[in-house]
Amino acid sequence: MAALTLRRLAILAVLVATLPSALAQPKKDIKQSEQATRALATWLESDDFEPRRLAPVTKLGQLVVPSLAAALERGPSPAKRELVRRSVAADYEALDRGARPASARPLRSKSDFTRHYLANFDALYRIRAAQALGAIGGPSARKALEGALPKAPRDDVRTVIEQVLKQVP
């Protein structure tokens, strides 16, 4: 009986000794996941090409290739599209209410205006994903780019994918 208790104590001691590292690992993964999410959102949703916004994404390397591949294939999430749609609709309302010179072109309909700017946001989002995949490189990135090329929704997205593919070995 004493031997069994000693064995249980030994097992318990090993478990207690390894517990801190076992608990720290998920925290590290959660922190890395949060960093990746922030870096991807900052890059994919930026309006301009600033290397400082791309650097955190490329630093994450192959870890974010699956997310970038999904962004390239599917574009922004439905939730993000809805946020942008609401923002564009509010912009339209502000333009429609605002004083415009008589020489200004009339505004499109609200639905055309919204559709146009949502399509541009979607294209830029996919272009950013392609650019990041090219900057990261590697076989997985190349495969994602090649797979997305025939499905690209617009010529500008297709053109960027083709340009990036020329640079990825």
DRENLUMDO-413685 format. One line per 4 residues: number of its first residue (from 1); for each residue x, y, z of N, C-alpha, C. Coordinates in nm, 3 decimals. Layout:
BEGIN
NUM) X:Y:Z:X:Y:Z:X:Y:Z | ...
This chain:
BEGIN
1) 0.082:-0.120:0.000:0.000:0.000:0.000:0.086:0.126:0.000 | 0.196:0.123:0.079:0.286:0.236:0.086:0.353:0.260:-0.048 | 0.386:0.151:-0.122:0.449:0.164:-0.253:0.353:0.231:-0.351 | 0.225:0.193:-0.342:0.124:0.253:-0.428:0.109:0.402:-0.398
5) 0.111:0.439:-0.273:0.101:0.579:-0.234:0.223:0.657:-0.281 | 0.341:0.595:-0.267:0.463:0.662:-0.315:0.458:0.683:-0.466 | 0.406:0.583:-0.538:0.396:0.596:-0.683:0.299:0.708:-0.719 | 0.187:0.715:-0.650:0.090:0.823:-0.674:0.151:0.959:-0.643
9) 0.227:0.966:-0.534:0.294:1.092:-0.500:0.396:1.131:-0.606 | 0.467:1.033:-0.658:0.566:1.060:-0.762:0.497:1.113:-0.889 | 0.387:1.047:-0.926:0.311:1.092:-1.044:0.256:1.233:-1.020 | 0.204:1.255:-0.900:0.152:1.386:-0.866:0.262:1.492:-0.871
13) 0.380:1.458:-0.822:0.493:1.552:-0.825:0.531:1.587:-0.968 | 0.532:1.488:-1.057:0.564:1.513:-1.198:0.457:1.604:-1.259 | 0.331:1.575:-1.233:0.223:1.657:-1.286:0.232:1.801:-1.236 | 0.259:1.817:-1.107:0.270:1.951:-1.050:0.390:2.024:-1.109
17) 0.499:1.953:-1.132:0.619:2.015:-1.187:0.597:2.061:-1.332 | 0.518:1.985:-1.407:0.496:2.021:-1.548:0.376:2.112:-1.569 | 0.296:2.131:-1.467:0.175:2.212:-1.479:0.203:2.355:-1.525 | 0.302:2.427:-1.470:0.325:2.564:-1.516:0.353:2.574:-1.665
21) 0.434:2.482:-1.719:0.461:2.491:-1.863:0.339:2.451:-1.944 | 0.261:2.357:-1.895:0.139:2.318:-1.966:0.038:2.432:-1.967 | 0.029:2.506:-1.857:-0.063:2.620:-1.851:-0.011:2.737:-1.932 | 0.119:2.755:-1.937:0.178:2.868:-2.010:0.162:2.852:-2.160
25) 0.164:2.729:-2.211:0.156:2.706:-2.354:0.027:2.762:-2.414 | -0.090:2.732:-2.358:-0.211:2.791:-2.418:-0.211:2.944:-2.412 | -0.158:3.002:-2.304:-0.152:3.148:-2.297:-0.065:3.203:-2.408 | 0.047:3.134:-2.435:0.135:3.177:-2.543:0.062:3.167:-2.676
29) -0.010:3.057:-2.698:-0.085:3.039:-2.821:-0.195:3.145:-2.836 | -0.262:3.175:-2.726:-0.367:3.277:-2.729:-0.307:3.413:-2.762 | -0.194:3.444:-2.699:-0.129:3.573:-2.726:-0.085:3.581:-2.872 | -0.028:3.473:-2.924:0.018:3.472:-3.063:-0.102:3.484:-3.157
33) -0.212:3.419:-3.123:-0.332:3.427:-3.204:-0.388:3.570:-3.206 | -0.388:3.634:-3.090:-0.435:3.773:-3.083:-0.345:3.865:-3.165 | -0.214:3.843:-3.157:-0.121:3.924:-3.236:-0.146:3.904:-3.385 | -0.166:3.779:-3.424:-0.191:3.749:-3.565:-0.320:3.815:-3.612
37) -0.424:3.808:-3.531:-0.552:3.868:-3.567:-0.538:4.019:-3.585 | -0.469:4.083:-3.492:-0.449:4.229:-3.502:-0.366:4.265:-3.624 | -0.257:4.191:-3.645:-0.169:4.221:-3.758:-0.242:4.203:-3.891 | -0.318:4.094:-3.902:-0.393:4.068:-4.026:-0.498:4.175:-4.050
41) -0.575:4.209:-3.947:-0.679:4.311:-3.964:-0.619:4.446:-4.002 | -0.509:4.483:-3.935:-0.445:4.611:-3.966:-0.399:4.615:-4.111 | -0.339:4.506:-4.158:-0.289:4.503:-4.295:-0.404:4.492:-4.396 | -0.492:4.396:-4.378:-0.596:4.371:-4.477:-0.694:4.487:-4.491
45) -0.712:4.563:-4.385:-0.811:4.671:-4.387:-0.749:4.809:-4.405 | -0.618:4.814:-4.432:-0.553:4.944:-4.449:-0.585:5.001:-4.587 | -0.585:5.132:-4.595:-0.615:5.199:-4.721:-0.493:5.221:-4.809 | -0.376:5.213:-4.749:-0.256:5.242:-4.826:-0.150:5.136:-4.800
49) -0.052:5.132:-4.888:0.055:5.034:-4.874:0.165:5.096:-4.790 | 0.172:5.055:-4.665:0.278:5.100:-4.576:0.352:4.978:-4.526 | 0.481:4.968:-4.557:0.558:4.850:-4.513:0.548:4.822:-4.364 | 0.533:4.927:-4.283:0.525:4.906:-4.138:0.400:4.826:-4.100
53) 0.298:4.829:-4.182:0.176:4.751:-4.155:0.189:4.607:-4.203 | 0.272:4.586:-4.303:0.293:4.451:-4.356:0.396:4.374:-4.273 | 0.491:4.442:-4.215:0.599:4.375:-4.140:0.550:4.280:-4.031 | 0.453:4.318:-3.947:0.407:4.223:-3.845:0.344:4.097:-3.905
57) 0.284:4.109:-4.021:0.224:3.992:-4.087:0.334:3.900:-4.138 | 0.432:3.957:-4.206:0.540:3.874:-4.259:0.623:3.811:-4.147 | 0.631:3.879:-4.035:0.704:3.823:-3.920:0.637:3.695:-3.871 | 0.505:3.689:-3.881:0.431:3.569:-3.839:0.449:3.454:-3.938
61) 0.488:3.486:-4.060:0.525:3.386:-4.160:0.417:3.284:-4.191 | 0.460:3.159:-4.199:0.372:3.050:-4.240:0.250:3.031:-4.149 | 0.260:3.079:-4.028:0.148:3.068:-3.933:0.021:3.133:-3.988 | 0.034:3.243:-4.063:-0.084:3.316:-4.111:-0.119:3.286:-4.257
65) -0.043:3.200:-4.322:-0.072:3.169:-4.462:-0.213:3.114:-4.480 | -0.261:3.021:-4.395:-0.400:2.974:-4.414:-0.504:3.087:-4.402 | -0.484:3.178:-4.309:-0.578:3.291:-4.295:-0.572:3.383:-4.416 | -0.453:3.408:-4.465:-0.438:3.492:-4.584:-0.498:3.424:-4.707
69) -0.480:3.293:-4.718:-0.539:3.219:-4.830:-0.691:3.230:-4.826 | -0.749:3.219:-4.707:-0.894:3.232:-4.692:-0.939:3.374:-4.727 | -0.862:3.473:-4.684:-0.896:3.613:-4.716:-0.890:3.638:-4.866 | -0.792:3.578:-4.931:-0.778:3.594:-5.076:-0.894:3.527:-5.150
73) -0.934:3.411:-5.104:-1.042:3.337:-5.172:-1.181:3.394:-5.143 | -1.205:3.431:-5.016:-1.341:3.469:-4.976:-1.360:3.617:-4.950 | -1.253:3.693:-4.938:-1.267:3.834:-4.907:-1.300:3.854:-4.760 | -1.348:3.972:-4.724:-1.379:4.002:-4.584:-1.494:3.917:-4.532
77) -1.499:3.902:-4.402:-1.607:3.825:-4.338:-1.741:3.898:-4.358 | -1.851:3.825:-4.347:-1.982:3.891:-4.356:-1.998:4.002:-4.252 | -1.944:3.982:-4.133:-1.956:4.086:-4.029:-1.879:4.211:-4.070 | -1.760:4.194:-4.125:-1.682:4.310:-4.168:-1.750:4.380:-4.286
81) -1.805:4.301:-4.377:-1.878:4.360:-4.491:-1.994:4.447:-4.441 | -2.064:4.397:-4.341:-2.178:4.472:-4.288:-2.132:4.602:-4.223 | -2.022:4.597:-4.149:-1.969:4.720:-4.088:-1.932:4.822:-4.196 | -1.867:4.775:-4.301:-1.827:4.865:-4.409:-1.950:4.916:-4.482
85) -2.048:4.830:-4.504:-2.172:4.872:-4.571:-2.240:4.985:-4.494 | -2.247:4.969:-4.363:-2.309:5.073:-4.281:-2.230:5.203:-4.286 | -2.099:5.192:-4.285:-2.014:5.311:-4.291:-2.030:5.383:-4.426 | -2.034:5.305:-4.533:-2.051:5.363:-4.667:-2.189:5.426:-4.679
89) -2.291:5.361:-4.625:-2.426:5.417:-4.629:-2.432:5.549:-4.553 | -2.363:5.557:-4.440:-2.359:5.682:-4.362:-2.284:5.790:-4.441 | -2.178:5.751:-4.509:-2.105:5.847:-4.594:-2.196:5.900:-4.704 | -2.275:5.812:-4.763:-2.367:5.854:-4.868:-2.467:5.956:-4.813
93) -2.523:5.925:-4.697:-2.621:6.017:-4.636:-2.558:6.153:-4.610 | -2.434:6.154:-4.562:-2.365:6.281:-4.535:-2.342:6.358:-4.665 | -2.303:6.288:-4.770:-2.283:6.355:-4.899:-2.414:6.407:-4.956 | -2.517:6.329:-4.940:-2.648:6.367:-4.993:-2.703:6.489:-4.922
97) -2.678:6.500:-4.792:-2.727:6.614:-4.714:-2.639:6.737:-4.730 | -2.514:6.716:-4.762:-2.418:6.826:-4.766:-2.439:6.918:-4.885 | -2.386:7.037:-4.870:-2.393:7.135:-4.980:-2.287:7.099:-5.083 | -2.333:7.087:-5.207:-2.241:7.056:-5.316:-2.253:7.164:-5.422
101) -2.143:7.192:-5.488:-2.151:7.293:-5.595:-2.247:7.248:-5.706 | -2.304:7.344:-5.771:-2.400:7.314:-5.878:-2.333:7.235:-5.990 | -2.202:7.253:-6.007:-2.131:7.184:-6.114:-2.097:7.038:-6.079 | -2.120:6.997:-5.955:-2.089:6.861:-5.913:-2.184:6.761:-5.979
105) -2.129:6.646:-6.011:-2.212:6.540:-6.068:-2.314:6.494:-5.965 | -2.431:6.458:-6.010:-2.529:6.406:-5.914:-2.481:6.274:-5.854 | -2.520:6.250:-5.731:-2.484:6.124:-5.667:-2.554:6.007:-5.733 | -2.489:5.894:-5.733:-2.554:5.771:-5.777:-2.663:5.739:-5.676
109) -2.738:5.637:-5.705:-2.835:5.593:-5.605:-2.758:5.537:-5.485 | -2.823:5.535:-5.372:-2.758:5.485:-5.251:-2.713:5.340:-5.270 | -2.793:5.258:-5.333:-2.756:5.118:-5.352:-2.638:5.103:-5.447 | -2.633:5.184:-5.555:-2.518:5.179:-5.646:-2.391:5.228:-5.577
113) -2.405:5.335:-5.504:-2.291:5.392:-5.429:-2.235:5.287:-5.331 | -2.324:5.227:-5.255:-2.283:5.127:-5.156:-2.221:5.006:-5.223 | -2.284:4.956:-5.327:-2.232:4.840:-5.400:-2.092:4.868:-5.456 | -2.074:4.988:-5.513:-1.945:5.026:-5.571:-1.834:5.026:-5.466
117) -1.859:5.091:-5.353:-1.754:5.102:-5.251:-1.732:4.970:-5.176 | -1.834:4.890:-5.162:-1.816:4.756:-5.104:-1.731:4.668:-5.196 | -1.756:4.678:-5.325:-1.676:4.600:-5.421:-1.530:4.643:-5.418 | -1.507:4.773:-5.405:-1.369:4.822:-5.395:-1.302:4.774:-5.267
121) -1.376:4.775:-5.156:-1.321:4.727:-5.029:-1.285:4.578:-5.041 | -1.375:4.501:-5.099:-1.351:4.358:-5.117:-1.226:4.334:-5.203 | -1.213:4.408:-5.311:-1.097:4.392:-5.399:-0.967:4.430:-5.327 | -0.968:4.540:-5.257:-0.848:4.583:-5.185:-0.810:4.482:-5.077
125) -0.908:4.426:-5.010:-0.885:4.325:-4.907:-0.814:4.203:-4.967 | -0.864:4.158:-5.081:-0.804:4.042:-5.149:-0.665:4.075:-5.203 | -0.648:4.195:-5.253:-0.516:4.238:-5.301:-0.416:4.239:-5.187 | -0.457:4.290:-5.073:-0.369:4.291:-4.954:-0.330:4.148:-4.915
129) -0.425:4.056:-4.922:-0.395:3.916:-4.889:-0.292:3.860:-4.986 | -0.308:3.889:-5.114:-0.213:3.841:-5.215:-0.074:3.901:-5.191 | -0.068:4.029:-5.161:0.060:4.094:-5.135:0.130:4.033:-5.014 | 0.056:4.005:-4.910:0.115:3.945:-4.790:0.162:3.803:-4.819
133) 0.084:3.726:-4.893:0.127:3.591:-4.930:0.257:3.597:-5.010 | 0.267:3.693:-5.099:0.390:3.708:-5.178:0.509:3.746:-5.091 | 0.486:3.832:-4.994:0.595:3.874:-4.905:0.641:3.760:-4.815 | 0.549:3.673:-4.776:0.585:3.558:-4.692:0.651:3.449:-4.776
137) 0.592:3.421:-4.892:0.649:3.322:-4.982:0.632:3.179:-4.934 | 0.696:3.090:-5.006:0.692:2.948:-4.972:0.589:2.874:-5.054 | 0.597:2.741:-5.051:0.506:2.658:-5.131:0.358:2.676:-5.095 | 0.327:2.693:-4.967:0.185:2.710:-4.928:0.129:2.841:-4.982
141) 0.209:2.946:-4.975:0.165:3.076:-5.025:0.146:3.069:-5.176 | 0.240:3.007:-5.245:0.230:2.994:-5.390:0.105:2.916:-5.428 | 0.079:2.807:-5.357:-0.039:2.725:-5.385:-0.167:2.806:-5.365 | -0.172:2.885:-5.260:-0.290:2.968:-5.234:-0.311:3.071:-5.345
145) -0.203:3.131:-5.389:-0.212:3.230:-5.497:-0.257:3.166:-5.627 | -0.198:3.052:-5.660:-0.235:2.982:-5.783:-0.381:2.936:-5.779 | -0.426:2.892:-5.663:-0.564:2.847:-5.650:-0.664:2.961:-5.661 | -0.625:3.078:-5.614:-0.716:3.192:-5.616:-0.721:3.262:-5.751
149) -0.618:3.248:-5.829:-0.609:3.321:-5.957:-0.730:3.301:-6.047 | -0.771:3.178:-6.077:-0.886:3.163:-6.169:-1.019:3.206:-6.108 | -1.023:3.220:-5.975:-1.149:3.256:-5.908:-1.155:3.404:-5.872 | -1.051:3.479:-5.904:-1.047:3.621:-5.866:-1.170:3.693:-5.923
153) -1.237:3.772:-5.838:-1.364:3.834:-5.880:-1.349:3.953:-5.975 | -1.229:4.012:-5.980:-1.211:4.131:-6.065:-1.074:4.126:-6.130 | -1.062:4.201:-6.240:-0.935:4.206:-6.313:-0.822:4.263:-6.229 | -0.850:4.365:-6.146:-0.742:4.424:-6.067:-0.686:4.324:-5.966
157) -0.772:4.242:-5.909:-0.727:4.140:-5.815:-0.645:4.035:-5.890 | -0.694:3.993:-6.004:-0.624:3.894:-6.087:-0.486:3.946:-6.128 | -0.477:4.071:-6.167:-0.350:4.130:-6.208:-0.249:4.129:-6.094 | -0.292:4.165:-5.975:-0.200:4.165:-5.861:-0.155:4.023:-5.829
161) -0.246:3.928:-5.833:-0.207:3.787:-5.807:-0.102:3.743:-5.908 | -0.124:3.775:-6.035:-0.026:3.739:-6.138:0.110:3.803:-6.113 | 0.111:3.931:-6.074:0.236:3.999:-6.044:0.308:3.937:-5.925 | 0.232:3.905:-5.822:0.290:3.845:-5.703:0.347:3.706:-5.735
165) 0.274:3.630:-5.814:0.322:3.496:-5.849:0.456:3.500:-5.922 | 0.482:3.604:-5.999:0.610:3.617:-6.069:0.726:3.635:-5.971 | 0.695:3.682:-5.851:0.799:3.710:-5.752:0.817:3.596:-5.650 | 0.719:3.505:-5.642:0.727:3.397:-5.544:0.789:3.274:-5.610
169) 0.901:3.227:-5.554:0.967:3.108:-5.614:0.884:2.982:-5.601
